[in-house]
């Protein structure tokens, strides 16, 4: 069973406020404030202040999704980055352990990183973030994951496609047009991917702007839950948005700062649109995998409507056209 399939039917009804407090207090940490839920559907994450004034974030991992070895490898990677003076949220070690368990729930405590939203269109913030991603990758190239998943067309594409075909969530009237265009997009993405054969390194894995906080000292990186092995561009492309001139400016600033610490293979720019296509497909499959969790129908009610799937068909048609266009490049004619 694939890791993304694990925990597919699980929901958090047993994770009551009393159980959360008891779990935290089992570590001899005593919340003084209430539990503030943070934006997370995959796991359950809460912020609180303890009785000695320290602010924490407690994260309860979705059962059955990750193995203990996979979670520990995430923790060890974040701690190693922190030791390299990369501003990443790393779990608090209590009693010699960063991963704890209480009544069947695995959880970890993190220091709360104060900050405001990272602004992709703020070029100074983008430059500083590019430097730190370069530092992350310069370090991550020195080792490898043993237990974490991969970023590639098979894991993000084929497995997502198979899940959706078997799920029954695509409306019957749209099954043919939806899967026809998705398969075309996936085939084109695989073709581009195979032509590049990118180098695989350890990644944050899900480095969208929401996982970067802007602090008085610069960027702070959070949520390595999807740390994976894959091409370096995976940790960069989600910060490149807007029209083509904007994307080129952002890309130039990001890569110039990145390469102060780590060399970037410019051929990986051709993977941006395949990665975007696979993220679109993976997102549809992720919602399907989690649909038995009551939080998902409550927060994503449009997922069950034909209108949503019609829009997805249009989006994939547009993405197929983009895949046929020349990739972004800072070197004319490259």
Secondary structure, DSSP 8 states (H G I E B T S, - for coil): --TTTTTTT---TT--HHHHHHHHHTTT--B-S--EE-S-SSSEEEEEEBTTS-EEEEEE--TTTS-HHHHHHHHHHHHHHHHTT--B--B--BTTBS-EEETTEEEEEEE----EE--TT-HHHHHHHHHHHHHHHHHHTTS--SSS-B-SIIIIIIHHHHHHHHH--S-GGGHHHHHHHHHHHHHHHHHHHHHH----EEE-S---GGGEEEETTEEEE---TT-EEE-GGGGTGGG--SSHHHHHHHHHHHHHHHTTTS---GGGGGGHHHHHHHHHHHHHHHHHHTTTSHHHHHH-GGGGSHHHHHHHHHHHHHHHHHHTS----SSTT-
